[in-house]
Amino acid sequence: MTEIEKKTIREMRFRGFGYKKIAKDLGLKRDTIRDYCRCHKLVGKREDFLAVMVKEAEAGLVCRNCGFKIEQPARGKRIFCSPRCMYRYKKFLEEREI
């Protein structure tokens, strides 16, 4: 599994997608996705998982888009792990409003 696939899995789980949908989009087996999510604590019911991730994002512990842990600088506070994640998050919000 590539780093891009791993990041995509975290991103999709953070947005509430299930194992089947992620597997179909990435062209991987559902069991592979499930095993990865279990190893990286991305499991549980959609609502439970999202509630935990949203709390962590609000606390500034993880990226609001992909759910990766953020290294906070000495000054200021980051809420995204990269400019790309910030752009994707804004695009996601715009699509939800339409």
DAMO-V896625 format. One record per pair of residues at least 12 apart in sequence whose ideal C-beta (glycine too) atoms are under 7 Angstrom apart, sorted by the first residue. I is the first residue (numbers start at 1). J is the second residue. D is the distance in Angstrom with one decimal. If there is no record, write none. Layout:
# DAMO-V896625
i->[I	I]
j->[J	J]
d->[D	D]
This chain:
# DAMO-V896625
i->[1	5	7	8	9	9	9	9	10	10	10	10	11	11	11	13	13	13	14	14	14	16	16	19	19	19	53	60	60	60	63	63	63	64	64	64	65	65	65	65	66	66	68]
j->[36	26	66	26	22	33	36	37	42	66	67	68	65	66	67	37	42	49	53	66	67	46	50	33	34	37	67	72	77	79	80	81	85	79	80	89	80	85	88	89	81	85	81]
d->[6.8	5.7	5.8	6.3	5.8	6.2	5.9	7.0	6.7	5.2	4.7	6.3	6.4	4.3	6.9	6.2	4.6	6.7	5.3	6.3	3.9	5.0	5.5	4.7	5.0	7.0	5.6	6.5	5.4	6.3	5.3	4.0	5.3	5.4	6.1	5.6	6.1	3.9	5.4	4.0	6.4	5.5	5.0]
